[in-house]
């Protein structure tokens, strides 16, 4: 079974959205990642049991001037990763604003993950793990701290998003089979 899902990355500028995607798709990390203009598109597949989940990933620009373009990318998305930098509390506040926007305007069944990126900089941490975890639980989000630099939890994050997506796909898939059986 192969299922394809649109996933969008949202968050402030320089929180590591592009670095997370590059680490996931190509296994690479670039210390000096260029700023994304508008959005970048990448694709990657992961295997979950008997299902291949293909992610179509839209990596959006974090600069404020591109904010108005975001709905164009998250419209129709089945999943979103909202990224913040654990060393910059203002990026956590912006992440909360993105989550609110998604919950108001994106598809009602969207799977939203919150990623506290740059976990390799734990000695410079200014966003408390427990605070982010509690916020995620209270708002029904998946939550992981990640590091694109060390690859910590990067694949795990995408796999965690793939789980509920492939489950919902299997349910839809079986309902389609039931309809065909009742027509026969």
Protein Blocks (a to p, Z undefined) as FASTA:
>chain_A
ZZddddddeddehiopmmmmmmmmnopacfbacddehiacddddddehjaccdddddddd
fbfklmmmmmmmmgopabdcddddfklmklmmmmmmmmmmmmmmmcfklccddddehklm
mmmgcbdfklmmmmmmmnopacddddfknopoklmmmmmmmmmmmmmmmmmmmmmmmmmm
mmZZ
